[in-house]
Amino acid sequence: MDSLSLQSHLSLRSSTSTYPARGPGIAVPEFVKLLKGPSKSRYLPQRYCMATSSREGLKGIEEGDGVIIVDHGSRRKESNLMLNGFVAMFRERTKYPIVEPAHMELAEPSIRDAFSLCVQQGARRVIVSPFFLSPGRHWNQDIPSLTAEAAKEHPGVPYVITAPLGLHELLVDVVNDRINHCLSHIAGKADECSVCAGTGKCQLRQ
């Protein structure tokens, strides 16, 4: 799944989700605990832990932190605007005061621009969150390189690049919600979602 289709999956109507919330106190086991032995698949390395619902003891966003959510970037305006929509949802849900979108390439704002905007708003630490599914070359090389260059203009402001979305258990609900909505649209029980609207793509083909 590429970054653009992932954006489509994450642009959900959270207020209308039909999936029941997880009961309180039910912790999701670490992914490594689900493996009964050494993984035989290169896609499931044992050190690739899945995020859990328990946040006790973990130190999160603090006052003075700025968050940059960065995707790949596209020549297609609608795709880039979708990141802006997600950032607005993220800011509203988390109440973090400093959150900026950035595109790795092909579109503005760049990581450099977003880093500067965070600092201008008072950020004393910058958290770069890749809006990518897998830890590929962009996460390993491109985003760290671009962020390091951006940070040179702001000495004294540390930064961290977080993990991509990876094997997060909530992505199961995201993908399932998208599938069910598209099937409901095909059955004439729901309108097209905002991603498919006007494209004619959400239909059975032979």
Phi, psi and chi 1 to 4 in degrees:
 res  aa     phi    psi   chi1   chi2   chi3   chi4
   1 MET       -  127.1 -177.7 -175.7  -60.1      -
   2 ASP   -86.0  175.8   59.4   25.5      -      -
   3 SER   -66.2  -30.1   60.7      -      -      -
   4 LEU   -72.4  -42.8  -61.0 -176.1      -      -
   5 SER   -68.2  -31.0   59.4      -      -      -
   6 LEU   -65.3  -40.1  178.4   58.3      -      -
   7 GLN   -59.2  -39.2  -70.1  175.5   24.6      -
   8 SER   -62.3  -42.0  -60.1      -      -      -
   9 HIS   -65.2  -34.8  -72.3  -42.1      -      -
  10 LEU   -84.5  -13.2  -69.9  175.9      -      -
  11 SER   -83.5   66.1  -61.5      -      -      -
  12 LEU   -91.9  160.6  -68.6  177.0      -      -
  13 ARG   -89.4   82.6  -55.2  163.5  -46.8  -75.6
  14 SER   -58.6  -30.3   58.2      -      -      -
  15 SER   -74.6  -13.4   61.6      -      -      -
  16 THR  -116.1   14.5   59.4      -      -      -
  17 SER   -62.4  139.6  175.5      -      -      -
  18 THR   -96.2    6.7   58.4      -      -      -
  19 TYR   -95.3  133.3  -64.8   97.4      -      -
  20 PRO   -68.5  146.9   25.2  -34.9      -      -
  21 ALA   -72.1  150.4      -      -      -      -
  22 ARG   -69.3  136.2 -178.3  172.5  -70.5  100.8
  23 GLY   -62.5  151.6      -      -      -      -
  24 PRO   -64.8  143.5   23.8  -33.5      -      -
  25 GLY    82.6    0.5      -      -      -      -
  26 ILE   -94.1  108.8  -59.9  177.8      -      -
  27 ALA   -89.9  142.7      -      -      -      -
  28 VAL   -88.4  126.9  179.0      -      -      -
  29 PRO   -67.2  152.4   25.0  -33.4      -      -
  30 GLU   -62.7  147.2  -68.2  179.3   -8.0      -
  31 PHE   -58.5  -36.1 -179.9   70.0      -      -
  32 VAL   -63.8  -25.8  -69.0      -      -      -
  33 LYS   -74.6  -14.6  -66.6 -179.5 -179.2  178.5
  34 LEU   -82.2  -15.0  -60.8  179.7      -      -
  35 LEU   -86.3  130.8  -62.1  177.4      -      -
  36 LYS   -88.6   -8.3  -62.9 -178.6  179.2  179.1
  37 GLY  -170.5 -173.8      -      -      -      -
  38 PRO   -56.9  133.1  -23.8   34.6      -      -
  39 SER   -66.2  135.5  173.3      -      -      -
  40 LYS   -94.3   -1.9  -64.4 -178.2 -179.5  179.7
  41 SER  -111.0  135.1  170.7      -      -      -
  42 ARG   -71.6   -9.1   62.2 -169.7  176.8   93.7
  43 TYR   -88.5   -8.8  -61.4  106.7      -      -
  44 LEU  -129.5   60.5  -61.3  176.7      -      -
  45 PRO   -63.2  145.3   23.9  -33.3      -      -
  46 GLN   -65.9  -24.1  -77.5 -170.8  -66.6      -
  47 ARG   -84.2   -3.7  -67.1 -176.4 -179.7  179.6
  48 TYR   -87.0   85.8 -164.4    2.7      -      -
  49 CYS   -80.2  144.3  -63.1      -      -      -
  50 MET   -88.1  140.3  179.3  169.8   65.0      -
  51 ALA   -63.1  147.4      -      -      -      -
  52 THR  -112.7  166.6   68.9      -      -      -
  53 SER   -82.0  -11.5   59.3      -      -      -
  54 SER   -86.6  124.0  174.1      -      -      -
  55 ARG  -115.6    8.8  -61.5  -63.2 -174.5 -139.4
  56 GLU   -64.0  134.2  -67.1 -178.3    7.4      -
  57 GLY    84.4   -6.3      -      -      -      -
  58 LEU   -95.7  141.8  -62.5 -178.7      -      -
  59 LYS   -98.7  121.1 -157.5  168.0 -173.9  178.9
  60 GLY  -106.9 -146.7      -      -      -      -
  61 ILE   -60.1  134.6  -64.8  -71.5      -      -
  62 GLU  -119.2  166.9  -60.4  176.5  -13.2      -
  63 GLU   -60.9  132.7 -175.9  177.9   -5.3      -
  64 GLY    94.4    2.2      -      -      -      -
  65 ASP   -90.3  141.4  -78.1  -15.1      -      -
  66 GLY  -116.5  139.3      -      -      -      -
  67 VAL  -113.3  131.8  177.5      -      -      -
  68 ILE  -115.8  123.1  -62.0  173.4      -      -
  69 ILE  -103.4  115.5  -60.7  178.6      -      -
  70 VAL  -116.6  130.4   55.6      -      -      -
  71 ASP  -112.5 -172.1   70.6   -4.1      -      -
  72 HIS   -71.2  -43.6 -176.0  -81.5      -      -
  73 GLY    99.0  147.8      -      -      -      -
  74 SER  -143.7  156.1  171.9      -      -      -
  75 ARG   -78.1   -9.9  -67.1 -175.3  177.2   87.6
  76 ARG   -90.3  116.4 -172.9  170.7  179.7  -95.3
  77 LYS   -57.4  -41.8 -179.8  179.8  178.5 -179.3
  78 GLU   -61.0  -36.0  -68.4   80.0    3.8      -
  79 SER   -67.8  -40.8  -61.8      -      -      -
  80 ASN   -67.8  -37.4  -64.2  -38.1      -      -
  81 LEU   -65.5  -26.3  -70.8  176.6      -      -
  82 MET   -64.8  -34.7 -168.3  170.8  -71.1      -
  83 LEU   -64.3  -40.4  178.5   64.9      -      -
  84 ASN   -58.7  -40.1  -66.1  -13.5      -      -
  85 GLY   -64.4  -41.1      -      -      -      -
  86 PHE   -66.8  -41.0  177.1   79.2      -      -
  87 VAL   -61.4  -39.9  167.1      -      -      -
  88 ALA   -63.2  -42.0      -      -      -      -
  89 MET   -63.1  -43.5  -70.3  166.6   53.8      -
  90 PHE   -63.2  -45.6 -178.0   85.1      -      -
  91 ARG   -63.3  -42.7 -172.1 -174.2  -66.5  114.0
  92 GLU   -66.2  -41.6  174.2   63.7   24.1      -
  93 ARG   -72.7  -40.2 -178.1   73.7   61.3   86.6
  94 THR   -89.6  -23.1   62.8      -      -      -
  95 LYS    67.2   16.5  -54.4  -57.2 -179.7 -175.9
  96 TYR   -67.8  132.4  -62.9  153.3      -      -
  97 PRO   -75.9  -27.4   26.1  -33.9      -      -
  98 ILE  -121.0  101.3  -54.2  174.8      -      -
  99 VAL  -138.0  125.6 -174.3      -      -      -
 100 GLU  -129.3  143.2  -65.4  -66.4  -25.9      -
 101 PRO   -84.5  155.0   33.1  -35.1      -      -
 102 ALA  -152.4  150.4      -      -      -      -
 103 HIS  -115.3  135.4  -54.2  -69.8      -      -
 104 MET   -63.8  -37.8 -166.4 -171.7   72.3      -
 105 GLU  -159.2  170.8   59.4 -177.3   11.8      -
 106 LEU    74.4  -13.1  -59.4  176.2      -      -
 107 ALA  -153.8  164.4      -      -      -      -
 108 GLU  -110.7  151.1  -60.0  -66.4  -23.3      -
 109 PRO   -79.3  151.2   28.5  -35.6      -      -
 110 SER   -83.8  172.3   64.4      -      -      -
 111 ILE   -60.8  -38.7  -68.2  175.4      -      -
 112 ARG   -60.6  -45.4  177.5 -177.0  178.2 -177.6
 113 ASP   -63.2  -45.2  -65.9  -24.2      -      -
 114 ALA   -65.1  -39.0      -      -      -      -
 115 PHE   -60.8  -46.8 -159.6  110.3      -      -
 116 SER   -62.3  -40.9  -66.3      -      -      -
 117 LEU   -62.6  -39.3  -77.3  171.5      -      -
 118 CYS   -62.0  -46.8  -74.1      -      -      -
 119 VAL   -63.8  -40.8  174.2      -      -      -
 120 GLN   -61.8  -28.4  -70.9  171.0   19.5      -
 121 GLN   -87.9    3.6  -65.3  173.5   73.7      -
 122 GLY   104.6    8.3      -      -      -      -
 123 ALA   -66.0  131.0      -      -      -      -
 124 ARG  -106.7   -4.4  -61.5 -172.7  -63.2  -86.3
 125 ARG  -151.0  141.1 -179.6  175.6   67.7  171.3
 126 VAL  -117.4  130.9  174.9      -      -      -
 127 ILE  -111.9  117.8  -63.8  133.8      -      -
 128 VAL  -100.5  116.8  179.8      -      -      -
 129 SER  -110.6  108.9  179.6      -      -      -
 130 PRO   -69.9  126.1  -18.5   33.2      -      -
 131 PHE   -89.0   60.6 -158.9   40.7      -      -
 132 PHE  -129.2  155.2  -69.6   78.0      -      -
 133 LEU   -82.7  -47.6 -178.4   59.1      -      -
 134 SER  -113.4  153.2  -56.6      -      -      -
 135 PRO   -83.0   69.7   30.9  -34.6      -      -
 136 GLY   -91.1 -157.4      -      -      -      -
 137 ARG   -60.6  -37.7 -173.3 -166.3   70.4 -167.3
 138 HIS   -62.0  -39.7  -65.8  -37.8      -      -
 139 TRP   -75.2  -37.9  179.7   67.7      -      -
 140 ASN   -75.9  -34.2  -79.4  -54.3      -      -
 141 GLN  -125.3  -57.6  -60.3  176.4   20.2      -
 142 ASP   -66.1  -51.2  -60.3  -28.6      -      -
 143 ILE   -64.7  -43.3  -67.7  175.9      -      -
 144 PRO   -59.7  -39.7  -28.0   37.1      -      -
 145 SER   -66.1  -46.3  176.7      -      -      -
 146 LEU   -66.2  -37.5  -68.1  168.2      -      -
 147 THR   -69.2  -39.8  -54.5      -      -      -
 148 ALA   -60.9  -40.6      -      -      -      -
 149 GLU   -64.8  -41.6  -74.4  -63.0  -44.6      -
 150 ALA   -64.1  -39.0      -      -      -      -
 151 ALA   -68.5  -23.8      -      -      -      -
 152 LYS   -60.8  -27.0  -71.8  179.7 -179.4  178.6
 153 GLU   -80.6   -6.0  -60.1 -179.7    8.5      -
 154 HIS  -135.4   66.8  -52.9  -80.3      -      -
 155 PRO   -58.8  139.4   20.0  -31.5      -      -
 156 GLY    93.3   -6.7      -      -      -      -
 157 VAL  -106.1  103.1  179.4      -      -      -
 158 PRO   -73.7  163.2   28.9  -34.6      -      -
 159 TYR  -145.2  161.7   66.9   87.6      -      -
 160 VAL  -140.5  142.9   61.2      -      -      -
 161 ILE  -107.5  117.2  -60.6  170.7      -      -
 162 THR   -82.2  172.6   67.4      -      -      -
 163 ALA   -68.6  153.3      -      -      -      -
 164 PRO   -71.0 -178.1   27.4  -34.7      -      -
 165 LEU   -63.3  -42.7  -61.1  173.6      -      -
 166 GLY    56.1 -143.2      -      -      -      -
 167 LEU   -91.5   64.4  -64.8  177.4      -      -
 168 HIS   -90.2  131.1 -163.5  -64.3      -      -
 169 GLU   -60.6  -28.1   53.9  123.9   12.1      -
 170 LEU   -69.7  -19.1  -67.3  178.9      -      -
 171 LEU   -64.8  -25.7  -73.8  175.5      -      -
 172 VAL   -60.1  -45.5  173.8      -      -      -
 173 ASP   -66.0  -37.2  -65.1  -24.4      -      -
 174 VAL   -62.6  -51.6  171.7      -      -      -
 175 VAL   -64.0  -42.1  173.4      -      -      -
 176 ASN   -64.5  -38.3 -161.5   31.3      -      -
 177 ASP   -63.5  -42.7 -173.4  -87.5      -      -
 178 ARG   -63.4  -44.9  -85.1  -61.8 -172.0 -144.2
 179 ILE   -60.1  -48.7  -68.8  172.1      -      -
 180 ASN   -64.1  -37.7  -74.2  -25.1      -      -
 181 HIS   -67.8  -42.0 -174.5   85.8      -      -
 182 CYS   -63.9  -39.4  -74.8      -      -      -
 183 LEU   -67.2  -35.5  -68.4  178.7      -      -
 184 SER   -65.8  -37.3  -66.6      -      -      -
 185 HIS   -65.0  -43.5  169.2   65.9      -      -
 186 ILE   -60.5  -35.7  -69.3  171.4      -      -
 187 ALA   -81.2    0.3      -      -      -      -
 188 GLY    79.0   17.6      -      -      -      -
 189 LYS  -103.4   -3.1  -61.5  177.9 -179.6  178.3
 190 ALA  -152.0  152.4      -      -      -      -
 191 ASP   -74.6  165.3  -66.1  -27.7      -      -
 192 GLU   -62.4  145.0  -72.7 -177.6  -48.4      -
 193 CYS   -72.5  170.5   67.7      -      -      -
 194 SER   -65.0  -23.7   59.6      -      -      -
 195 VAL   -75.3  -44.1  178.1      -      -      -
 196 CYS   -87.4  -14.8  -65.2      -      -      -
 197 ALA   -53.4  124.4      -      -      -      -
 198 GLY    83.1   -4.7      -      -      -      -
 199 THR   -93.4  -23.3   66.0      -      -      -
 200 GLY    71.5   14.7      -      -      -      -
 201 LYS   -84.6  -25.5  -68.2 -175.5  176.9  -62.8
 202 CYS   -86.3   78.9 -168.4      -      -      -
 203 GLN  -157.0  155.7   58.3 -178.5  -69.1      -
 204 LEU   -70.5  141.1  -71.8  176.5      -      -
 205 ARG  -131.4  155.1  -57.4  174.6 -171.6  -85.3
 206 GLN  -126.9      -  -65.9 -176.0   -3.2      -
